[in-house]
Amino acid sequence: MRKLLGEERREAIIAWLKETDEPISGSEIAKRTNVSRQVIVQDVSLLKAMNQPIMATPQGYILIDEKKSKRNRRVIACRHTREETEAELNILVDHGVSVIDVIVEHPIYGEITGSLHLNSRFDVGKFVRKLMTTSASLLSGLTDGLHLHTIEADSKEQLEKAISELDEAGFLVH
């Protein structure tokens, strides 16, 4: 396999991301270009600095085009324990809702956003397994469980039903 160099490699990354709506892992891109994953991380940083709309998610890199999105979008406030994370996220994806990100307001750093892009129970399961195997902290751990989610769905009804169920479960903050 031929090693792709600099600009050619970054052009290939953009082309691959444009071809799919699914995230592509840094390891997969590294394999395709015959370089290390760390080189890909640096390439993505350079591409972002060049205003390419690349987002890193737990599943890999995606190219975002919010102008194309015809989905309904809302930001909701939630609070729960670490152990309740999976239940909260499953309520959302079970209604066909995508969980785009998580946002917390930190007293020193201000708003901190983490990309999620969770669309199914499979995605939620991978996220929770990674959370458990890495012993990583949730961003909401910085704010006593309080956090925001940007969520999207094809219809307002899907959003409303999911939000209503979150409220019934005690996760929604008014």
Phi, psi and omega in degrees: 000133181281137178279124177278140182257148172019255186298320178300319180293316180294324176295321179294319179301311179299316180299314180297318181292328178289334183284345187222154172264353181270145176296148175243126183290154176300324179295320178295317179295319179300317180296317181296329184258356178063041175227176180282160177298326180296324176297321179295318177302317178294319178300315180296321177299317177296317179297320177296320178296337178267018177067026172282131185279063180265137177235136175271128177239170177300337181268347182140195183268142174226157175259125182255139176226085184295336178296327181282339185290124177255011183279155176280137186230140177217158171244128182237152178256132182226160172213132176195173178277168176303320183292338181268359183305311183298318180298316179300310183294322179295324176303315182293307184292332178295340178263011180078019181264136174266133176263105187285314184203177172231140184228135173232155177255109183266139184295337181257313187269351183080214184286128176241126181241135175242130179286137178240303182050058178260127185238351186206169175298328177299312178299316180298317179300315178299317180298312182294319177299317179295321178300316182286319184285335180264349186055029178289156177270144171284149175302324181295345174295339179281344188231033179053040176088348181282129180201165176248152171233136165271126182234152180224149174207163179292330181229155176295327180298318178299315179299313183297318179296317179296317180296319178298317180292323175299319179297314178300325180281352179085014182268338185278139176251130182264000000 
